[in-house]
Amino acid sequence: MEYEEKRQPAEEPDEEQMDTAVDEEYGADQIQVLKGLEAVRKRPGMYIGSTGPRGLHHLVYEIVDNSVDEALAGYCTHIEVEILPDNVVSVRDNGRGIPVDINEEEGLPAVTVVLTVLHAGGKFGGSGYKVSGGLHGVGSSVVNALSEWFEIEVSRQGHIYRQRFARGDVETDLEIVGDTEGTGTFIKFKADPEIFTETTEYDYDVLARRLREQAFLNAGLSITLTDRRDENDVQSENFCYEGGIRSFVDYINTSRGLTPVHDDIMHFTTVQGDKSAEVAISYNDGYNEIILSFANDVRTVDGGTHEQGFKTALTRVFNDYGKKFNLLKDGDKKLSGEDVREGLTAVISVKLTEAQFEGQTKGKLGNTEITGLVSKMLYDKMMTYFEENPSVAKAIFNKALDASRAREAARKARDNARRKSALESNALPGKLADCTDKNPENTEIYIVEGDSAGGSAKEGRDRNIQAILPLWGKMLNVEKARVDKVIGNDKLTPVIMALGTGIGDDFDITKLRYHKVVIMADADVDGAHIRTLLLTFFFRYMRPLIEHGYVYIAQPPLYKISKGKKHVYAFSDEERDREIEEMGGSCDIQRYKGLGEMDPQQLWETTMDPNYRTMLRVTMEDAMEADETFSILMGDKVEPRRLFIEKNAKYVENLDI
Ligand code: 0RA
């Protein structure tokens, strides 16, 4: 799992702090240029989100996105991404090639301007760049600024043009280095280790995932990823899907081992002026909903107007269809959103000019005009589809009706129970060691696996603001459970009780008793399991908890390194080696196999003290990934699980499922 590094809040560029010294050699335009890229190097996080692994991979996406835009404009069919030795990355496309003629305004070749001026991409784009996305709306100049070196080759007008840069500065002028019949753009860069201090090593799977997604979203576009870092073990995949987002839905179902209840994947599209919308839908025999949404090929993890339009219309389709064909019997309730999304896999993709990305992590689409576009399309086309395919419609409708009846039965059973269930009373779980402060804004709860670690945490904590809840009991397979089963589970009930919010449709964030919900588990396979379970549970039944950024993962150290009276903690193998070197020669290294090995004082010092600890804040992407992992590990199908374990075998010593 990859987590977001804890981030400082985004800051505005500080004009005063930027260098104002004017070098005689430069004209006003060039000074502007220098200032722009300097700002990127000074505050890289503002442009690529972080300087951790996420930001590093973002560099590749920025470059690839430009080539995808060229494909969207209809001029590029193939993109080739390579990871080369020393973590150099190259991206080649067969588009028109970035223009090389002299730009009047700047007096420089257009390609040079594109790579040295912030946000220059659109200037030359014209109509081809209408639907350009990009997480932060920045482009290749940012990548150039953050690269130790950056090289571009443009094939255009019969020639190959080349230019080199170092940390955003021009190193060689644009020159013709050969002739060619073809056209295209070839970019090669090395991320600057001065910026990406944590790591400059790419994760093949992370890149593959994103590139596969781009291929799904642009039907017919061919993207190849090749890893050449180890010449004896070259890894390569081609992603090209004629079926587009339909293939995407099929891929999700297959990789999670889901069994569809109908053969065809529904696919609806609409275009209106400069806006377009597309959805692919299928139902499986499970209980969970998987909706992936995109705006301009950018994943919107927090949904937004397109997802809202989709959900509203879907509920209306089922209820209107049921009414029209008299499928709802006496005593049946109207189908709820939860009912009609049980067992749903859907991909929603919209394209529009000037997409507004909202929310803390810019993961939510805000354009209100999109809601109606998606809901009208889905309502009209799915209704027609249901009428033309009655057997599919019946199968899907009955599934939703089953869901509704099961939910209603569970509700009645709860209502009829003589005593209020523990959940509905304000009781707190017996094992909870609560804090004294009752203001949720000040308080945190540590959910700890294992009684001995729970004991240390209770003793070591700041009891004023830190509550401890040790987990015990049997894990529930939430894959196969509806809400009522989750409520009865002995591992999850205390969590629900302690947080105070309720779950599912009843979830109420204003009742949350702690604004930091910290998962504290060992750094081993069992710990990974409990993290995956809890994140999946939060994602499915308490999603706003994650959307508000209230969920964290504690980071206990892996090593204690001591020499004489001095000791330090290390949180990774690299850090351990660095510390050993710093201390020099013979020191004592203790490896912590689990939280339970730390005494209360150590646990407080290293993991819980708000002044010194590091915690990872869980993002929606993390939670979705956990949900996916969980599906694969807990599902019925042997094949996806075998593939998963095989792929992850190198990280997993003994996985008992
Ligand atoms: C603007 C105009 C033209 C091409 C491009 C941009 C372009 C940019 C990138 C970035 C990566 N690959 C790219 N391929 C093309 C061409 C305009 C024309 O030829 O008329």
Residues whose N, C-alpha, C, O or C-beta is under 5 A from the ligand:
A	BS01	0RA	N66 S67 E70 D93 G95 R96 G97 I98 P99 F124 G125 T185
